[in-house]
Amino acid sequence: MIDLRSDTVTRPTRAMMAAMMEAPLGDDVYGDDPTVNELEALAAQVTGKEAALFVCSGTMGNQLAIMSHTQVGQEIIAGLHSHVIQHEAGAHARLSGVSAMTVDTHDPITADQVRAHTREADIHHPLTSLLCLENALGDGRVATVDQTAQAAEAAHQLGLMVHLDGARLFNAAAALGVDARELARPVDSVMFCLSKGLCAPVGSMLCGSKGFIARARRNRKVLGGGLRQAGVLAACGLVAIREVRGRLAEDHSKAQAFARLLMKSPHVHIDLDSVRINMVWADIHKPGLDAAAFVAAMKAQGLLINGLLAGRYRFVTHQDVSLEQLEQAAGLITAYLA
């Protein structure tokens, strides 16, 4: 099967499988798993933060950040279309007891929007305490260093902490041609995923100050996320950061190539300027086109795709799909639409 549903479908590399077999192990709850400790030190280094915490998923990392930056009854600011709001099952309210002031934009949140959405001191209002940013954005675009810095500076001036959902942080850095530390420097905490384009089977990293990570480690235990011999998974994370991170630009090039192939169909419209990382968002319009039948037909021919997401189709390139497979996939789609 050619799988373009997400980069979460990537398989561990051979180097990861070998590293799992050889990883020295301990008990991470006691803090003595050497492989986990090595991964956390490396994650802190590559993001420019003091410390890091290995967590089960990106959602867990984001929610630990919210729990560790806020108190019950406070409010966060986040993009209306962000992962924290749309794809984490309302966890900020359920786990941290905070409300969300959402910014209705598909673009990076601006300094003016931070100021406009921060509550005034009023007995009727919750206290705004945290700004949640995102990079790369959910539609595959990226926020520049200056855009992140300006929003974070406005938040800090207002007394807010700033968390960055950097699930695809290294994709954003590769697209911009900057070091990931530059994108993470203005924020107080950052999460990045190991299990998307970096190909690790499980896990994300939450990075920040030593005090913040100490609080997050306690909150991870509260969520049942205490890990034991987690070095078998952390070993994959080490390979992901050291070896796989450097090839993400290849996935971006494949996404550009796939977009151009799809655009040969008169029924497909793609904004090529928005294809910055490994995501292609396509508007597909044809009278009588049934989305469910389209997805089913592709699956029957060996191509896995998602149905409509916010009115569009999303295709994600990754290490486990070749240019030849993308040509085949584009041929299947254009033939079906014809």
C-alpha positions, -999 to +999 in steps of 0.1 A: +000+000+000+010+036-007+001+054+024-004+092+022-027+097+052+000+111+075+037+109+083+026+091+115+025+059+095+063+058+090+080+026+102+111+026+124+143+025+104+167-004+105+191+017+126+163+023+151+155-014+153+192-022+160+194+006+186+164-008+204+181-042+208+213-026+221+199+002+243+211+001+280+180+002+302+169+013+337+137+025+353+128+059+341+104+067+370+135+064+392+154+085+367+180+058+360+172+047+324+205+060+307+190+059+272+160+081+282+184+104+300+206+107+269+175+114+247+162+141+271+196+158+272+198+158+234+163+171+230+171+200+253+203+207+234+187+208+199+159+231+211+181+254+232+163+246+265+176+236+299+158+203+302+134+179+284+109+152+292+101+121+271+064+116+268+041+092+250+026+115+224+024+151+211-010+155+227+004+145+261+033+169+257+010+198+248-014+190+277+015+187+302+026+221+291-008+236+297-011+218+331+024+230+341+020+266+330-015+273+343-038+270+373-074+258+374-098+285+363-073+304+342-075+309+304-052+301+275-050+318+241-048+295+211-056+295+174-091+283+166-078+258+141-048+247+161-042+211+172-046+220+209-082+232+202-093+210+174-076+176+179-070+170+215-105+161+227-110+193+248-082+181+271-073+215+283-107+219+299-109+183+312-074+179+325-063+214+335-096+231+341-088+261+319-109+278+293-096+288+259-098+322+241-095+312+204-081+334+177-100+329+145-071+328+120-053+303+098-022+324+100+004+326+127-010+345+157+002+381+158+013+404+186-018+425+181-040+394+184-023+384+216-030+418+231-066+418+218-074+384+232-058+388+266-084+394+293-085+427+312-083+426+350-120+422+358-138+400+384-160+387+357-131+373+336-108+344+339-071+353+341-052+348+309-020+329+317-007+311+286-003+316+249-002+285+228+015+288+194+020+263+166+048+256+141+044+242+116+008+252+113-019+226+107-022+235+070+015+229+065+026+265+064+053+278+088+057+307+111+090+327+107+114+334+136+102+370+137+065+360+138+070+337+167+093+362+185+068+391+181+038+371+194+059+357+223+072+392+232+037+406+234+026+377+256+056+381+280+049+418+283+014+409+294+027+384+319+018+353+299+039+322+294+043+309+259+042+273+247+050+262+212+033+231+197+062+221+174+050+187+164+068+193+131+093+218+144+122+204+124+101+204+093+094+241+099+131+247+105+141+229+073+116+249+053+129+282+066+166+272+065+171+280+102+181+261+133+153+248+154+168+266+184+159+299+166+123+290+163+121+278+200+142+306+215+113+331+221+090+305+239+090+291+274+083+255+264+082+235+231+070+201+222+082+182+192+072+147+179+096+119+172+069+097+156+059+117+125+085+125+098+113+115+122+101+079+119+103+068+156+075+044+166+064+062+197+070+094+216+074+132+218+097+155+237+086+184+259+114+210+265+117+240+288+134+252+319+145+229+347+117+241+370+091+237+342+102+201+334+101+192+371+065+202+372+058+185+339+074+152+352+051+152+382+021+159+360+031+132+336+029+108+366-006+122+374-017+113+338-003+078+342+026+085+319+054+073+342+076+051+321+098+021+331+123+005+307+116+032+281+151+032+267+139+007+240+118+036+227+141+064+235+168+047+215+147+053+184+143+089+194+181+093+195+184+079+159+155+102+148+172+133+160+208+124+150+201+107+116+166+112+103+162+149+111+187+158+084+166+143+055+133+161+061+139+184+032+136+154+009+100+149+021+093+186+013+107+182-022+085+151-027+054+171-016+062+198-042+066+171-069+034+154-059+015+187-059+026+194-095+015+160-106-019+164-091-024+198-107-023+183-141-059+174-134-084+202-141-104+191-111-075+198-086-064+231-073-034+235-050-017+267-038+019+257-044+032+286-022+015+269+007+033+236+002+062+244+025+067+211+043+056+176+036+019+183+033-002+189+002-037+203+007-058+200-024-092+214-034-108+187-055-140+196-072-160+175-097-198+174-100-211+143-083-178+134-067-185+113-035-157+116-010-163+083+006-164+065-027-133+082-038-113+071-007-127+036-010-117+034-047-082+045-040-078+020-012-090-008-035-062+002-059-035+003-032-035+040-022-045+050+014-057+086+017-079+105+042-114+118+034-123+155+035-106+175+062-120+210+066-133+207+031-100+197+015-079+166+010-046+163+027-017+142+014+014+137+035+048+126+021+074+108+043+104+085+042+084+054+034+070+067+001+092+071-030+089+095-059+079+065-081+051+057-057+040+093-057+038+092-095+017+061-092-006+077-066-010+108-087-019+087-117-045+068-098-061+100-085-062+118-118-075+088-136-103+084-112-112+121-115-112+118-153 
